[in-house]
Amino acid sequence: MTAALFESESKNDLKILMELAKKLGIRARYVTSKELEEHVIAHNISEGMKTSDVSRDEIMKALGK
């Protein structure tokens, strides 16, 4: 799947893009800032899960504790 994100001060411009997507058969929906933020956080967590394990001591050292 490939996705695109559009951000505009003009609600009318976004409405035009949404209508075009519908005509082209592209699934589209509006998202809130909170939904976008949660998606980014979830993506970053998923990417982080692909790295090697780190000990608690190493984390505490990195945090300066």
Sequence and secondary structure as in RCSB ss.txt:
>XXXX:A:sequence
MTAALFESESKNDLKILMELAKKLGIRARYVTSKELEEHVIAHNISEGMKTSDVSRDEIMKALGK
>XXXX:A:secstr
        S HHHHHHHHHHHHHHT       HHHHHHHHHHHHHHHHTTS    HHHHHHHTT 
